[in-house]
Amino acid sequence: MRLLALLALGLTACSTVIRNDSSADGWQDDFATRLKAQALLQTFNADLLSHPSATLTLERWCGLHRLASAAHITAHLLRDVEKTPTTEQRRELKVDNNEPIKYRRVQLFCGEHILSEADNWYVPARLTAAMNRQLEQTDTPFGRAVKELNFRRETISANVLWSVLPEGWEMQPTPTGKHAQLDIPQHVLEHRAILYTQGNLPFSEVVETYTREIFSFPLTPPTNRAR
């Protein structure tokens, strides 16, 4: 109960404004701001865990927080990059050593913001010819290219990479006074997941690393209401 109350306080007390840029300038390193960042990161993580498509989840986040004039995720395909699948990945995708697996690395943008970087290993034989052409020849996000499979997502791991609140914060008095800008690391969250067809056949493994630019939106200051 105490944690929920503190999170609620953070969501209403912080009047800091962040400019829409990748460095997240403007966040003051104070207790209320860190509480708000913690709540936002937990909400974002929960949204990813509860939906099959990370691309559509990012689009919803982009639209809700007005990260760009159009809430649309675009991908930048990094060509000439290759990562050989491991023995464990082949086992997870249920393919033998002779089955081709293709690798794809993209950066996912909302407007000018890089929200995530994704490594994807997929089995081309389990996709349609049109899907394979789209993945090989265009920058289409993977989730959008294979959406007709009506796939489901099974998360293998979800690692929070940013310790927003210091260890033992709940046992310490609330800090007061002026503070420097909050130093948000470049990468804040990492998910590893397997995608399955409706027939429960694995066809892709993805590692998604989410950046601090998910926080690149203005924070609304509290409204002073007359009593």
C-alpha positions as a printed NumPy array, in Angstrom:
array([[  0.   ,   0.   ,   0.   ],
       [  2.821,   2.371,   0.849],
       [  4.469,   1.781,  -2.556],
       [  1.199,   2.459,  -4.397],
       [  0.707,   5.658,  -2.442],
       [  4.231,   6.837,  -3.244],
       [  3.789,   6.035,  -6.929],
       [  0.529,   7.983,  -6.962],
       [  2.332,  10.905,  -5.322],
       [  5.004,  10.804,  -7.986],
       [  2.432,  10.806, -10.786],
       [  0.832,  14.002,  -9.51 ],
       [  3.685,  15.891,  -7.88 ],
       [  6.232,  16.171, -10.663],
       [  6.09 ,  19.4  , -12.698],
       [  9.276,  18.78 , -14.701],
       [  9.053,  19.084, -18.492],
       [ 11.105,  16.97 , -20.876],
       [ 11.857,  18.136, -24.394],
       [ 11.238,  15.791, -27.305],
       [ 14.824,  14.72 , -27.867],
       [ 16.855,  11.585, -27.384],
       [ 18.856,  12.881, -24.412],
       [ 15.751,  13.399, -22.267],
       [ 16.917,  16.865, -21.132],
       [ 14.819,  18.542, -18.49 ],
       [ 14.15 ,  15.652, -16.125],
       [ 15.291,  16.749, -12.678],
       [ 16.882,  14.068, -10.543],
       [ 14.437,  14.309,  -7.667],
       [ 12.343,  11.774,  -5.804],
       [  9.033,  12.631,  -7.486],
       [ 10.515,  12.413, -10.982],
       [ 12.098,   9.029, -10.257],
       [  8.78 ,   7.716,  -8.922],
       [  7.051,   8.842, -12.077],
       [  9.726,   7.285, -14.293],
       [  9.426,   4.031, -12.334],
       [  5.65 ,   3.96 , -12.814],
       [  5.978,   4.725, -16.531],
       [  8.596,   2.012, -17.066],
       [  6.46 ,  -0.557, -15.223],
       [  3.409,   0.414, -17.293],
       [  5.35 ,   0.149, -20.555],
       [  6.775,  -3.229, -19.558],
       [  3.305,  -4.534, -18.639],
       [  1.894,  -3.37 , -21.99 ],
       [  4.6  ,  -5.263, -23.87 ],
       [  4.046,  -8.408, -21.823],
       [  0.292,  -8.399, -22.381],
       [  0.218,  -7.979, -26.198],
       [  1.593, -10.221, -28.981],
       [  2.97 ,  -7.463, -31.228],
       [  5.678,  -5.14 , -29.899],
       [  5.224,  -2.976, -33.018],
       [  1.547,  -2.295, -32.249],
       [  2.349,  -1.736, -28.564],
       [  4.932,   0.878, -29.548],
       [  2.403,   2.543, -31.835],
       [ -0.094,   2.803, -28.979],
       [  2.6  ,   4.231, -26.694],
       [  3.672,   6.649, -29.41 ],
       [  0.108,   7.872, -29.925],
       [ -0.769,   8.107, -26.245],
       [  2.331,  10.167, -25.457],
       [  2.36 ,  12.178, -28.698],
       [  5.935,  11.346, -29.597],
       [  5.286,  12.344, -33.214],
       [  2.58 ,  14.01 , -35.284],
       [  1.544,  10.572, -36.573],
       [  1.47 ,   7.552, -34.258],
       [  3.165,   5.251, -36.742],
       [  6.16 ,   2.995, -36.185],
       [  8.716,   2.829, -38.967],
       [ 11.702,   0.492, -39.167],
       [ 15.225,   1.112, -40.354],
       [ 16.758,  -2.144, -41.543],
       [ 20.462,  -2.463, -40.726],
       [ 21.878,  -4.342, -43.68 ],
       [ 25.129,  -6.279, -43.847],
       [ 24.707,  -7.387, -40.225],
       [ 24.655, -11.087, -39.434],
       [ 24.352, -13.136, -36.248],
       [ 24.434, -16.899, -36.534],
       [ 21.706, -18.644, -34.52 ],
       [ 22.927, -20.57 , -31.511],
       [ 22.236, -24.22 , -30.804],
       [ 19.785, -23.11 , -28.116],
       [ 17.915, -20.877, -30.563],
       [ 17.586, -23.727, -33.054],
       [ 16.183, -25.895, -30.275],
       [ 13.696, -23.18 , -29.281],
       [ 12.611, -22.745, -32.898],
       [ 12.404, -26.538, -33.33 ],
       [ 14.633, -26.74 , -36.396],
       [ 17.638, -28.94 , -37.146],
       [ 21.067, -27.763, -38.25 ],
       [ 20.132, -27.99 , -41.928],
       [ 17.066, -25.716, -41.74 ],
       [ 17.795, -22.137, -42.927],
       [ 17.291, -19.404, -40.34 ],
       [ 17.507, -15.763, -41.392],
       [ 18.613, -12.848, -39.253],
       [ 17.274,  -9.31 , -39.303],
       [ 18.232,  -6.262, -37.208],
       [ 16.122,  -3.11 , -37.204],
       [ 15.709,   0.135, -35.334],
       [ 12.082,   1.064, -34.685],
       [ 11.225,   4.755, -34.889],
       [  8.3  ,   6.907, -33.864],
       [  8.927,  10.111, -35.758],
       [ 12.579,  10.93 , -35.03 ],
       [ 12.758,   8.821, -31.867],
       [ 14.476,   5.425, -31.837],
       [ 12.267,   3.518, -29.408],
       [ 13.832,   0.074, -29.768],
       [ 16.506,  -1.984, -31.46 ],
       [ 15.478,  -5.508, -32.395],
       [ 17.438,  -8.629, -33.305],
       [ 15.271, -11.202, -35.046],
       [ 15.964, -14.775, -36.106],
       [ 13.173, -16.321, -38.183],
       [ 12.424, -19.489, -40.143],
       [ 11.561, -18.413, -43.723],
       [  9.95 , -21.782, -44.547],
       [  7.222, -21.027, -41.974],
       [  6.277, -17.707, -43.593],
       [  4.545, -16.979, -46.872],
       [  6.509, -15.964, -49.954],
       [  5.038, -12.452, -49.722],
       [  6.121, -12.113, -46.095],
       [  9.657, -13.225, -46.936],
       [  9.908, -10.735, -49.798],
       [  8.707,  -7.942, -47.549],
       [ 11.214,  -8.807, -44.833],
       [ 14.127,  -9.138, -47.266],
       [ 13.41 ,  -6.181, -49.532],
       [ 11.776,  -3.543, -47.311],
       [ 12.112,  -1.874, -43.902],
       [  8.692,  -3.11 , -42.745],
       [  8.612,  -3.934, -39.002],
       [  8.542,  -7.683, -38.458],
       [  5.268,  -7.691, -36.501],
       [  3.487,  -5.821, -39.284],
       [  4.927,  -8.07 , -42.017],
       [  3.69 , -11.289, -40.366],
       [  0.443, -10.021, -38.815],
       [ -1.681, -12.297, -41.036],
       [ -0.322, -15.271, -39.103],
       [ -2.323, -14.061, -36.086],
       [  0.676, -15.076, -34.042],
       [  1.072, -15.3  , -30.304],
       [  4.089, -14.271, -28.298],
       [  5.753, -16.149, -25.473],
       [  8.17 , -14.034, -23.453],
       [ 11.317, -15.878, -22.371],
       [ 12.804, -13.037, -20.341],
       [ 12.027,  -9.42 , -19.496],
       [ 14.938,  -7.549, -17.949],
       [ 14.694,  -4.018, -16.599],
       [ 18.078,  -2.423, -17.366],
       [ 17.592,   0.798, -15.413],
       [ 17.419,   0.843, -11.613],
       [ 15.262,   3.958, -11.374],
       [ 15.1  ,   3.995,  -7.569],
       [ 18.208,   3.296,  -5.467],
       [ 18.297,   0.209,  -3.293],
       [ 16.604,   0.84 ,   0.045],
       [ 14.828,   3.997,  -1.178],
       [ 11.634,   3.045,   0.674],
       [ 13.503,   3.153,   3.996],
       [ 15.003,   6.609,   3.437],
       [ 13.491,  10.074,   3.996],
       [ 12.21 ,  11.841,   0.881],
       [ 15.018,  14.017,  -0.563],
       [ 14.295,  17.734,  -0.965],
       [ 16.002,  20.682,  -2.637],
       [ 17.37 ,  21.272,  -6.117],
       [ 18.814,  18.421,  -8.142],
       [ 20.738,  17.871, -11.35 ],
       [ 19.18 ,  16.402, -14.473],
       [ 18.125,  12.782, -14.288],
       [ 20.625,  10.548, -16.076],
       [ 18.56 ,   8.025, -18.039],
       [ 20.714,   5.276, -19.608],
       [ 20.511,   4.624, -23.335],
       [ 18.829,   1.217, -22.83 ],
       [ 16.143,   0.77 , -20.184],
       [ 14.452,  -2.569, -20.927],
       [ 15.17 ,  -5.821, -22.794],
       [ 12.695,  -8.517, -23.864],
       [ 13.424, -11.909, -25.393],
       [ 10.493, -13.774, -26.896],
       [  9.405, -16.565, -29.235],
       [  6.603, -16.016, -31.764],
       [  4.241, -18.894, -32.57 ],
       [  1.772, -19.52 , -35.373],
       [ -1.854, -20.4  , -34.638],
       [ -0.771, -24.029, -35.009],
       [  1.679, -23.507, -32.121],
       [  4.732, -23.704, -34.379],
       [  7.604, -21.358, -33.424],
       [  8.779, -19.235, -36.337],
       [ 10.765, -16.385, -34.813],
       [ 12.919, -15.448, -31.852],
       [ 13.351, -11.768, -31.099],
       [ 15.483,  -9.775, -28.684],
       [ 14.155,  -6.236, -28.264],
       [ 16.104,  -3.525, -26.476],
       [ 14.092,  -0.426, -25.585],
       [ 15.71 ,   2.984, -25.325],
       [ 15.328,   6.017, -23.093],
       [ 13.452,   7.747, -25.912],
       [ 10.233,   6.104, -24.757],
       [ 10.313,   8.955, -22.19 ],
       [ 10.693,  11.743, -24.783],
       [  7.378,  13.455, -24.187],
       [  6.25 ,  16.492, -22.133],
       [  5.16 ,  15.725, -18.589],
       [  2.02 ,  17.608, -17.635],
       [  2.487,  19.721, -14.496],
       [ -0.113,  19.359, -11.724],
       [ -3.103,  21.699, -11.899],
       [ -3.599,  24.076,  -8.968],
       [ -7.296,  23.965,  -8.252],
       [ -8.959,  26.698,  -6.249],
       [-10.618,  25.48 ,  -3.084]])
